Amino acid sequence: MTTAVTNRVLAEAIVPREGAQQWVKQALLVCVGIAVLAIAAKIKVPMWPVPITMGTFAVLTLGAAYGPRLGLVTIMGYMIVGALGFDVFAGSGAEAAGLTYMMGGTGGYLAGYMLATVLLGALARRGWDKTAPRMAGAMLLGNVLIYVPGLIWLGMLYGWDKPILQWGLTPFLIGDALKLALAAALLPMVWKLVARARG
């Protein structure tokens, strides 16, 4: 019994897995998750040296909240919606959308989204989302999984003689550190609220 409670992710604590129409609950969570990802991708907070977009924050926190399986289904649904040409990515729009946008400079980061979602879900399944230090560590690992394929794809696309790190890594580190701190505080706080509501 204790193991079952410990292994739950946030979505399972809020929307229990038991009962009929379980597939309806999961379908609703996937739809809500896709909407959250699309909205977060368009949020830009003024910051130096570049504005902070909330897309990676949403991807990583959703992965932790949903768990590896439901998180992966949700992020894949988000990718499918984007591939169909809907304006759901941070830089997509009238000039570049759908597969054209996805195969451009951000393609590697989008692939990293899927890897990071599964990792955050797996770590949350082990309780990493219940304390701030572990959640911060999970977010750090998730960011690494986003940046590695992103930078590799940039190098393959534009050539390794280009300033790949200056294009795709260093301008975003300050913003990512702030988002990491926010997620590290947010998810454990939500868990405490859930425990208090059930207690």
C-alpha positions, 0 to 999 in steps of 0.5 A: 500500500505504501509503495503504491502511494509513493509511486503515484505521480501528481496527476494520479493523486488528483485524478485517481486511476480507479473507476470506470471511464478511466480512458476518458479521464486520461484523454481529458488530461492529454487534451489539457496537457496539449493546451497547456504546452501550446499556451506556455510556448507562446508566453515570453517573459522579458529577460536578459540576454533573451526573453524567457519562454515557458515551453521547457518549463511546461514540458518538464513540469508536465512530465513530472506531473503526468508520469512517463507514459501519459506524459509521453502520450501528451507530448507526442499529441502536442508534436502531432498537432504542431506537425499538422500546422497549428501554431503551438510552438514558441517560434512557429507562425505564419512564416514557418509552421508544421513539419517545416518548422519542426525540421528547422533549428528547433527540431533537436530541442523538440526531440529532446522534449520527448526524452525529457518528458519520459525522464521527468515522469520516471523520476517523479514516479520514484518520488523526486517531485516531492522535495525541492532539491530532488526536483531541481536535480530532475529539472537539471537532468531534463534540461540536459536531455533537451539541450544535447539533441538540440545542439547536435541538430544545430551542428548537423544543420548549420555546420560545426564551424558555427557558434553553436553554443552561442546560438543554442545554449548560453543565452538561455542558461539564466532563464532556465535556472530561474525556471528550474527554481520555480519548478523545484518549489512548485511541484513539492508545494502542490504535493503538500496541498494535495496531502493536506486536502486528503488529510 
